[in-house]
C-alpha cells in the first residue's frame, strides 16, 4: 500500500482518493481497506499470478494485524462488544489468509475482498453502521466452535 502522500494508482483520479496527514482516522482506515481490496481484486486477473496473490494477501494480513493490535490497546475507545466482533472477524481473516498462503487460488480472495469493502463502506458512513456491517459479513461459525465473547486479557 503506498504511503498516504502517494497517489492511488487504481483510482480514476489517483490524487483525489489518497488520505491526507490530517485525515479522519475512520477515512484512513476505509481507504486502507479499499486499497487492499483493490489489490487483491487486481491479483485475481488472468493469467493467474501466485506471486501477485501472495503479495496482495500478505498486505491485507498486515493491515488486519494493525487493526488487531489497535483493538487490544488498553486505551481503545471502541465498545467491548464491537471490539470483540471485529477481533472475531480478524481471527477469521487470519485463518483464511493462512489457507490462501498454503494454496493461492484467486477465488479464495473473494471473501476477504467482500469483508474489506463492507467494512470500508461502514467506516465511510457512520459509527453505528460499523457494528452492523461487521456482524453482517462475519462468517458463520462451524458447529462445535464458538466466537470469542470476551477479548480482555
C-alpha contacts under 8 A as a table, 3 or more apart, distances in Angstrom:
res1	aa1	res2	aa2	distance
1	X	32	X	7.63
1	X	35	X	6.98
1	X	36	X	7.13
1	X	59	X	7.31
2	X	5	X	7.81
2	X	6	X	5.94
2	X	7	X	7.53
2	X	8	X	7.32
3	X	6	X	5.72
4	X	7	X	7.66
4	X	18	X	5.77
4	X	19	X	5.56
4	X	20	X	6.27
4	X	21	X	7.20
5	X	18	X	6.98
5	X	19	X	7.60
5	X	20	X	6.89
5	X	21	X	7.91
6	X	15	X	7.76
6	X	18	X	6.99
7	X	14	X	4.91
7	X	15	X	4.90
7	X	16	X	7.90
7	X	17	X	7.56
7	X	18	X	5.91
8	X	11	X	5.66
8	X	14	X	4.70
8	X	15	X	6.66
8	X	17	X	6.69
8	X	18	X	6.17
8	X	35	X	7.89
9	X	14	X	5.48
10	X	14	X	6.81
10	X	38	X	7.41
11	X	14	X	4.76
11	X	17	X	7.11
13	X	16	X	5.65
13	X	17	X	7.47
14	X	17	X	6.37
14	X	18	X	7.44
15	X	18	X	6.05
17	X	31	X	7.71
18	X	31	X	7.49
19	X	23	X	5.86
19	X	27	X	7.32
19	X	28	X	5.86
19	X	31	X	7.24
20	X	23	X	5.15
23	X	27	X	6.74
23	X	28	X	6.62
24	X	27	X	5.26
24	X	28	X	6.44
25	X	28	X	4.98
25	X	29	X	6.16
26	X	29	X	5.13
26	X	30	X	6.10
26	X	123	X	5.70
26	X	124	X	7.15
27	X	30	X	4.96
27	X	31	X	6.05
27	X	123	X	6.76
27	X	124	X	6.31
28	X	31	X	5.02
28	X	32	X	6.16
29	X	32	X	5.04
29	X	33	X	6.16
29	X	120	X	7.23
29	X	123	X	7.51
30	X	33	X	5.21
30	X	34	X	6.09
30	X	119	X	7.26
30	X	120	X	4.15
30	X	121	X	7.10
30	X	123	X	5.69
30	X	124	X	6.46
31	X	34	X	5.06
31	X	35	X	5.92
31	X	120	X	7.06
32	X	35	X	5.04
32	X	36	X	6.18
32	X	63	X	7.65
33	X	36	X	5.34
33	X	37	X	6.15
33	X	60	X	7.90
33	X	63	X	7.86
33	X	116	X	5.08
33	X	117	X	6.70
33	X	119	X	7.51
33	X	120	X	5.79
34	X	37	X	5.03
34	X	38	X	6.13
34	X	116	X	6.40
34	X	117	X	5.91
34	X	120	X	6.21
35	X	38	X	5.09
35	X	39	X	6.28
36	X	39	X	4.99
36	X	40	X	6.11
36	X	56	X	6.89
36	X	59	X	6.91
36	X	60	X	5.67
36	X	113	X	7.97
36	X	116	X	7.69
37	X	40	X	5.12
37	X	41	X	6.08
37	X	60	X	7.87
37	X	112	X	7.49
37	X	113	X	4.81
37	X	114	X	7.83
37	X	116	X	6.02
37	X	117	X	6.66
38	X	41	X	5.05
38	X	42	X	6.06
38	X	113	X	7.84
39	X	42	X	5.01
39	X	43	X	6.21
39	X	56	X	5.70
40	X	43	X	5.10
40	X	44	X	6.66
40	X	53	X	6.63
40	X	56	X	5.10
40	X	57	X	6.49
40	X	109	X	6.69
40	X	113	X	6.80
41	X	44	X	5.33
41	X	45	X	7.32
41	X	109	X	7.63
41	X	110	X	7.91
41	X	113	X	7.09
42	X	45	X	5.76
43	X	48	X	7.60
43	X	49	X	6.92
43	X	52	X	5.26
43	X	53	X	5.05
43	X	56	X	6.87
43	X	106	X	7.43
44	X	48	X	6.51
44	X	49	X	7.76
44	X	53	X	6.90
44	X	106	X	4.88
44	X	107	X	7.50
44	X	109	X	7.86
45	X	48	X	6.30
46	X	49	X	7.68
48	X	106	X	7.30
49	X	52	X	5.38
49	X	53	X	6.42
50	X	53	X	4.98
50	X	54	X	6.09
50	X	104	X	6.02
50	X	105	X	7.57
51	X	54	X	5.13
51	X	55	X	6.13
52	X	55	X	5.11
52	X	56	X	6.13
53	X	56	X	5.26
53	X	57	X	6.08
53	X	104	X	6.57
53	X	105	X	7.85
53	X	106	X	7.08
54	X	57	X	5.21
54	X	58	X	5.94
54	X	100	X	7.85
54	X	101	X	6.36
54	X	104	X	6.85
55	X	58	X	5.26
55	X	59	X	6.19
56	X	59	X	5.16
56	X	60	X	6.34
57	X	60	X	5.02
57	X	61	X	6.11
57	X	97	X	6.66
57	X	100	X	7.79
57	X	101	X	7.87
57	X	109	X	7.80
58	X	61	X	4.86
58	X	62	X	6.22
58	X	97	X	7.80
59	X	62	X	5.18
59	X	63	X	6.39
60	X	63	X	5.07
60	X	64	X	6.30
61	X	64	X	5.13
61	X	65	X	6.12
61	X	93	X	7.46
61	X	94	X	6.86
61	X	97	X	6.95
62	X	65	X	4.96
62	X	66	X	6.33
63	X	66	X	5.18
63	X	67	X	6.46
64	X	67	X	4.91
64	X	68	X	6.16
64	X	90	X	6.35
64	X	93	X	7.64
65	X	68	X	4.99
65	X	69	X	6.20
65	X	90	X	7.99
66	X	69	X	5.17
66	X	70	X	6.21
67	X	70	X	5.13
67	X	71	X	6.15
68	X	71	X	5.14
68	X	72	X	6.30
68	X	87	X	6.38
68	X	90	X	7.01
69	X	72	X	5.24
69	X	73	X	6.47
70	X	73	X	5.33
70	X	76	X	6.82
71	X	76	X	5.94
71	X	78	X	7.80
71	X	83	X	6.19
71	X	87	X	7.47
72	X	76	X	7.05
72	X	151	X	7.92
73	X	76	X	5.40
78	X	82	X	6.49
78	X	83	X	6.17
79	X	82	X	5.36
79	X	83	X	6.22
80	X	83	X	5.05
80	X	84	X	6.06
80	X	150	X	7.86
80	X	151	X	7.87
81	X	84	X	5.11
81	X	85	X	6.25
81	X	149	X	7.97
82	X	85	X	5.09
82	X	86	X	6.24
82	X	131	X	5.95
83	X	86	X	5.23
83	X	87	X	5.97
83	X	151	X	7.76
84	X	87	X	5.07
84	X	88	X	6.02
84	X	148	X	6.85
84	X	149	X	6.45
84	X	150	X	6.44
84	X	151	X	5.91
85	X	88	X	5.10
85	X	89	X	6.24
85	X	131	X	7.71
85	X	134	X	6.69
85	X	135	X	7.03
86	X	89	X	4.94
86	X	90	X	6.06
86	X	134	X	6.47
87	X	90	X	4.90
87	X	91	X	6.10
87	X	151	X	7.88
88	X	91	X	5.02
88	X	92	X	6.50
88	X	147	X	6.38
88	X	148	X	6.50
89	X	92	X	5.09
89	X	93	X	6.29
89	X	134	X	7.35
89	X	138	X	5.84
89	X	139	X	7.86
90	X	93	X	4.78
90	X	94	X	6.11
91	X	94	X	5.08
91	X	95	X	6.36
92	X	95	X	5.20
92	X	96	X	5.98
92	X	139	X	7.77
93	X	96	X	5.17
93	X	97	X	5.83
93	X	112	X	6.96
94	X	97	X	5.18
94	X	98	X	6.23
95	X	98	X	5.20
95	X	99	X	6.42
96	X	99	X	5.05
96	X	100	X	6.36
97	X	100	X	4.99
97	X	101	X	6.20
98	X	101	X	5.10
98	X	102	X	6.26
99	X	102	X	5.12
99	X	103	X	6.22
99	X	104	X	7.85
100	X	103	X	5.00
100	X	104	X	4.68
100	X	105	X	6.74
100	X	108	X	6.54
100	X	109	X	7.65
101	X	104	X	5.49
104	X	108	X	7.55
105	X	108	X	5.69
105	X	109	X	7.61
106	X	109	X	5.78
106	X	110	X	7.77
107	X	110	X	5.74
108	X	111	X	6.80
108	X	112	X	7.97
109	X	112	X	5.38
109	X	113	X	6.16
110	X	113	X	5.11
110	X	114	X	6.16
111	X	114	X	5.08
111	X	115	X	6.18
112	X	115	X	5.10
112	X	116	X	6.17
113	X	116	X	5.25
113	X	117	X	6.13
114	X	117	X	5.17
114	X	118	X	6.01
114	X	137	X	7.77
115	X	118	X	5.26
115	X	119	X	6.14
115	X	137	X	6.00
115	X	138	X	7.93
116	X	119	X	5.31
116	X	120	X	5.98
117	X	120	X	5.05
117	X	121	X	6.06
118	X	121	X	5.10
118	X	122	X	6.29
118	X	133	X	6.37
118	X	134	X	7.94
118	X	137	X	7.27
119	X	122	X	4.96
119	X	123	X	6.14
119	X	130	X	6.51
119	X	133	X	6.18
119	X	134	X	6.67
120	X	123	X	5.05
120	X	124	X	6.22
121	X	124	X	5.15
121	X	125	X	6.53
122	X	125	X	5.27
122	X	126	X	6.52
122	X	127	X	7.45
122	X	129	X	5.27
122	X	130	X	4.76
122	X	133	X	6.22
123	X	126	X	6.28
123	X	127	X	6.80
123	X	129	X	7.54
123	X	130	X	6.12
125	X	129	X	6.89
126	X	129	X	5.52
126	X	130	X	7.11
127	X	130	X	5.54
127	X	131	X	7.57
128	X	131	X	5.86
128	X	132	X	6.97
129	X	132	X	5.16
129	X	133	X	5.95
130	X	133	X	5.01
130	X	134	X	6.05
131	X	134	X	5.20
131	X	135	X	6.26
132	X	135	X	5.20
132	X	136	X	6.08
133	X	136	X	4.98
133	X	137	X	6.22
134	X	137	X	5.50
134	X	138	X	5.93
135	X	138	X	5.29
141	X	145	X	6.28
141	X	146	X	6.51
141	X	147	X	7.09
142	X	145	X	5.75
142	X	146	X	7.96
148	X	151	X	6.84
